[in-house]
Amino acid sequence: MKANNQNKVNRPLRRDFMLTFIILVVGMVGGVLFLNSTLLEKYYIRNKSEAIVSAYISVNDAATSGDITSDEFSVELVKICAQYSIDVVVADENSNVVKSSSPDYMYIMKKLWQNMLGLSDSDTDSDKILSTDKYVLQISEDEKTKTDYMEMYGFLDNGNVFMIRSALEGIKDSVKISNTFMTYVGGFVIIIGIILAFFISYRITKPIMRLTGISEQMKNLNFEAKYTTKHKNSRKNELDLLGENINDLSNSLEKTISELKTANLELRKEINNKEKIDEMRREFLSNVSHELKTPIALIQGYAEGLQDGINDDDAESRKFYCDVIVDEAGKMNTMVKQLLTLNQLEFGNDNIQMERFDIVEVIKNYIKSADILAKQKDVKVIMDDYDKIYVWADEFKVEEVLQNYYSNAINHIDGEKIINIKLRKKDNIVRISIFNTGSPIPEESLSHLWEKFYKVDKARTREYGGSGVGLSIVKAIMDSMHRDYGVNNYENGVEFWFELETK
């Protein structure tokens, strides 16, 4: 069922969820890229500084203990230099090289003495990373290669001078490569995140949309839709529990509305009945005495004839007399039952039980049960296929209206002998009409059809045993439910109709 424009969703939850998820993914990826760009190089420099300090401690310990020239330390120094990509040069006070890991040790020695004597242009506070009374750690630009190096120079505990040197170009390249890789990975993660956001938001919001649709139908007093879940009892989530609660609420509302409608009808009926009781009594007694006068007179006359022995020798005549008496008694019995039904309806002694049911199914079932009546008169009954139409009414009383309309159509059918049953739904009302081919009802009789004991064609009515009460029962039933009813004339027949509330 479509929602009204005023209830149209302007901010779909699925869109908000997707946007939140995408913003979160983009923010995280962007944050990683930002931190990688701003902090990775500093992190590398910090690690390089720690590696150079560690190398200094190893060289200083070896020089102090006298092991700096040993083969074991040479192997260890090679490992350190290879692991951290550094060059080490140790010299004595006469500039003699004690230990070197670089073939270009003369150039490093030159750099060492430039730094020691303060002749280096790059020896500024801004280039220094760490300075103690034993060594200085700084970043400087190489004069030959024009690349940045991290350098440590100073004195060992045994009086030797030293320089530990490592190129920073590899660090910058690593940072650049890392940033490029992270950019590609971030883009891929964002794309995957968008796809996942779509499917996850759809999975999460689908049951919410189902619950929204069910609540919309409940708002329109349609309680057929129910929330179902594929999860077992041990795997239910909050939405499943909410759906079950809405189902319980739907059942409670349907029951409550049914009770309220029934109570409302009873209240309205009580108010109207007080004003009608006296008038209906007088009218009822007058009509009953009038209608019973003819069959009673016939029964009495034929019974007296049998009593007086008229045509005693004629068995056929006696049988005819008895048939007339039985027929008239049967008509009286039928009329009395109808009058009792009408009396209960009009006096309010017959309670109306409002309930919700499928009117299409009720009509189809009645047509099946009355099929023998149609076949007896060679009548063709037509009814199109309709989807389920749920109405609020007293199902038993509605069947009684259908029976009166249908039997009326059967008894007055003529011409093509067609009965056409139609349902027309408009807003919250459905109109059920029963049309039969035949002669139209005279215009002057239309306003009197619903009166008790009124007969358009008295001879024909008496022929099929009609009492003129059927349409009065229809009127009483429809008035008790406060629903409209009526009749329409056509050139080729007559259509009787009544209306019921769908919600």
N, C-alpha and C positions, 0 to 999 in steps of 0.2 A: 504494500500500500504506500502510495506516495505521500510524503509529508507536505504540509502546507508551506507556502512561501515564507511565512513568518517563522517557521521552525527549521528553515533551511540551514544546514551547517556551513558557517562562514569560515571556520578554522578547523578543518578536519584533524582529528587526533593523529591519524597516520602521517599527515604532512608534518605536524609538530614533532612527532617522534623521529621521523627521518631527518628533519633539519637538526634536531638536537644531537642525534647520533653522528651526522656528518660533521657538524661544527666541532663535536668532541674529537673525532678522528683527525680532522684537519688541524685543530688546535694542538693535539698531541704531536702530530708529525711536524708541524711548524715549530713547536717548542723544541723538539729534538734537533731539528736543523739549526735553529738559532743557537742552542747550547753547543752544538757541535762546531758551529762557525766561530763562536766567541770564546769558548773555553778549551776546545780540544788542543789548540796550539799551546796554550798556557799549561795544560796538563802534560803535554809531551815535554815542554821545557822543564817543568818541575821534575818529571821522571829522569830527564837527561841530567839535570843538576844533581839529583840524588845519586845517579850512576857515577858521575864524575867525582863527587865527594867520596863515594865508596871506593873508587879507584885510587883516590889520593890516600885514603886510610891504608889500603893494601900496600901501596908503594912506600909510604912513610914507615909502616911497620917493618917491611923488608929491609929498607935502608938502615933503620935503627938497629936491627938485629944482625946486620951484615950479610943478609941473604939476597941482596938485590942483584948480585952478579951470578947467583947460582942458576943452574939449568932448570931446577924445579920452579923457581920464581919466573924464569923466562917463559916457561910453558904456561904458567898461571896468568902472566901478563898478556900473552897472546890471546888466551881465552877471554880475558876481560875486554881487551881492545876489540876483538871480533864481536863479542856480544853487544857492546854498547857503541860500536863504530867510533872509537876514540884513538887518538895518538898520544903517546907519552914520551917525554924527553926529560932525563935527569942529568944535571951537570954539576961539576964541583966548582970551587971558587975560582979556578983557573980556566973555566969555560971548557974543561974536558968533559966529553960525554960519558956518563957513567952507565946510563941505560937508555935505550931508544927503541920504540916500536915502529918508527916511520923511516923510510929510506930518505925522505927529504928533511932529515933532522937539522941540517944547517940552516934552512929557512926558518924552522921552528925555533932554533936557538936565537936567531936574529930577532924574531918576534918576542921571545922570552926576555932578552935584554932590553929591548925597546920598552916593554911593559915595566920591567924592574926599574929602569932609569927614568921612567915617565916620559918617554919620547913618542909614545903612541898617540895618534890623533883621536882614537876612539876611547881613550881612557877618561871617560866622563862619568859623573854620577848617574846619569840617565842610562848608561850601558851596564852598570854594575848590578849584579844580582845579589851577591853576598860578599862581604869583606870582613876578614878577621885579622888578628895580628900575625897569622902564619900564611895566609893565602888570600887571593882575590878571585872571585868568580864573576865573569862578565861576558857580554856578547859584543863582538866587534866584527867589522867588515874586513875581509882579506884584501890586501892591496893588489894581489895578482889576479885572483879569480873574481873579485867583486861580489863575493858571497859571504853570508853571515856565518860566524863560527862562535861556539861557546868555548871560552878559554878559562882555565884556572892556572894561576902562576903564584909562586911564593917560595918559601923555604921549608925544607924538611927538618925534622928534629936533629939530624946529624950535620946540619949546615949546608947541605946540597940545595941547589936551586932546581926548580922543576916547572914544567908546563904540561898540562893535560888539555887536549884540544879535540873538538868534535864539530863537524859541519852541521848546520841547522837546515840546509836546503832540503835534505831528505825528510825532515819533520814537516816543512811547509808543503812538500809534494804529497806526503801522506795525508796531511789535513785536507788538501785540495781533492785528492782521490776519494777520501772518506766522505767529504761533503757531496761530491758528485754521486757517489754510490748511494748515500742516504737520500739524495733528491729522487733518484730513480725508485728506490725502495718506498719512499714516502708517497710518490705518485701512484705506485702499484697498490699500496695499502689503502690510499684514499678511494681508488676505483673499487677495490674489493669491499671496502667499508660501505660505499654507496649501494652496491649490490646487496650486501648483507642487511643494510638498513631497510631496503625495500622489502625483502622477504621477511625479516624479523618483525618490522612494523605491520606488515600484512597479517602475519601469524598472530600477533598480539591483538590487533584491532579488529580482526574478523569476528571473534566472539562478541566483542563490544558492539559492533555494528548489528549483529544478530539480536543482542539484548535491546539495542535502540529500536530496531524494527518491532520487536515484541511489545515493548512499552508503548510505541506509537499505536499499535493495534489495540492494546488495552485501553488507551486513551479514547479510542473510538468504540469502546465496549465490545470489541471482538476478542474473545478469550480462547480461540481455537489454537493459535500459535503457541508452541511450547519450546522451551530451551532444552536441547539434548546435547550430551557430551559423549565423546568416545573414550574418555578416561575411566579407568576402574576406580572403585571407591578409595583405594590406597594411593591413587595418583591424582586426586582432584586438587585443583588450585582455587584461588580466590574467586576467579570468574565463574568456575563451575558452581561454587557455593552460591554466588550471587544469582546465577541462572536458576538454581533450584528454589531459592527464596522468591524470585519473580514468579516461577510456576505456582508456588503455594499462594502467593498474593493474587495471582490471576484466578485461581480456583475460589479463593475466599471472596473476591470481588463479584465473581459470577453468581455465587450462592447468595451473597448479600443483596445484589441488585434484583435477583429473582424474588427474594423475600420482600424487598421494598416495593417492587411493582405489584406483587400480589396484595400486599397490605394497602397500597394506594388504591387499587381497584376496589377492594372491599370497602374502604372508607367512602369513596365516591358513590359506590352502590348503595351504602346505607343512607347517605344523604338524599339521594334521588328516590329511594323506595318509600320513604315516609310520606311523600306528597302524592304518590301514585296508588297506594294500596286501596283506598276506599273506592276510587274511580274504577280501578281494574276489577274489583269484586263485582260491582254492579254490571259492568260491561260483560264480564265473563259469564255471569248467571244468565243474562239476557241472551247472549249468543248461543250458549249451550242448550238452553231450552228451545231456541229456534231450530238449531241444527238437529237435535235429537227428535224433534216432533215428527218429521217425515219418516225416518226408519222405524220409530216406535209404532207409528200408525200402520206401516206396511206389515211389520211383524204381527201386530195385534190382529189386523184384518185377515191375513193368511192363516194365522193360528186359529181364529174363530171359524174360518171356513173349514179347516180340518176337523175342528171340534163338532161342527154341525153336520159333518158327514157328507160334504159336497163332493160329488163324483167319487163315491165310495168304490164304485166298480172300475174306476179308471186309475190304475196304478201309476201311470205316467203323470197324471195331473197331481196326484199326491206327492210324487217325487218333486215336481216343479214347485209346489207350495213349500215343501221342506227346503229346497235349494234356495228359494227366495229368503226364507227365514234365516238360514245359516249365513247367507251372503250379507244380509242387512245387519245381522248380529256381529259379523266379522268387521264390517265397516264401522259399526259403533265402537267396537273394542279398540280398533286402530285410532279412531278419533279421540276416545277417552285417554289413551296413552299419550297421544300428542298434546292433548289439552293439559294433562298432568305435567308433562315436560315444560310446556309453555308457562303454566302456572308457577312452577318452581323458578323458572328464569325471571319472570316478571315480578314475582314477590320476593326475589332475592334469597330463596331457600337453597338454590343450587350454587355452590361456591365455585368461583373461577380460579383455577390453579395456573398461574402464569409460569411458563417454562420456555426454554430455548430449544428449538428443534428444526430439522431440515424440512421445509414445506414441500420441496420437490419430491423427496422420498415419500412423504405422506400421500401426495397426489398419485404417484405411480403405484403405490400399494393399493390404493382404493380402486384405481382403474382395473387392476388385475382382479380384485375381488368382485367387481361389478361386471366383469367381462360377459357373464352369462346373460345379463339383461340386454347388453348390446347385441349379442348374437341372436337372441329371441326376436328382436325387431329388425335384424339385418342392418345395424347401425355401424358406421365407420367412425372410430374415435381417433382423433389426431392430437398429438402433443409433441412439440419439438424437444430436443435434448437440451437440458439446462445444467449448469454447474450448481453445486450446493448453494442454497439460499437459506440462511438461518433466520428465524423469526421468533419474536416473543409473543406467545399466546397460549391458550388452553388447547392442547393438542386434541383432546377428545371432542371439544366443542367445535373445533375447526373441521374435524371429520364429519360432524353432524351437518354443518353448513354445506360441505361438499356433497354429502348424500342428498340433501334437499335440492340443491341446484342440479345435480346430475340426474336424479329421478324426474325432476320437473322437465329437463331437456329431453329425456327418453320418452316421456308421456306426451309431449307436445311436438315431437320431431315430425318433419314432413319433407317433401321434395327430395333432395339428394340424400337425405338421411345421414348427415355428417355432424358430429360433435367435435368442436375444436377448443382445446384447453390451452390458454396462454398465460404467461407470467411476464409482467413488465415491472422493472425495478427503477425507481427514481428517488434520489436522495436516500432517506431512511425508511422508505415505504416500498412494499411490493404489492402490485395489484394482480389478483388471480381472477381470470374471467373464463366462463364456460358458455360457448356459443353453440346454438343448434339451428339447423336450417328448418324453415317452415314459415308460417304466416306471422307477420309482426303483431304485436299486442296493440289493440286500439288505443289511441292517444288518451281518450277519456278514462281509460282503466289504469294507466300507468301510476297515477298518484294513489290508487287504492289497493295496489298489489300486496302491500305489506300489512293490510288490515286483516284481523282474524276473520275467518270464514268467508272472505271475499273470493269469488270465482268469476273469471272472465267468461268461460264457456261452461255453464253449469251442467249441461248434458254430457259434455266430454269428461268433465271432472268426475261426475258420478259414474261414468262408464268405467274408468280405471280405479275407482274407489278413493278418489281424493277428497279431503275434508276441508281444504282451504286454509289449513293451519301451518303448512310447511314453511311458507315464506314469512309468516309471523314468528316462527321459531328462529329463522335466520335473523330477522330484525332484532329479536330479544337477545340472541347470542352476541351479535355485533355491537349492539348498544351496551351490553354488559362489559365488553372489552374496549368500548369507546373508539371503535374503528368504523370507517365509512363502508358503504355498500350501495348497490344500485342496479339499474337495468338500462340497456340501450337497445333501441329498435334499429333494424336494418331491413333493406328491401327483401332480402332472402332469409331472414331469421331474426333471432333474439339473443342478446348477450346479457347474462347476469354476472355481476362481479362483486368482489369484496377486497378489502385492503388489510394488510398486517404490518406491524412495526418490525423492522429488521434490527434495530438496536435502541 
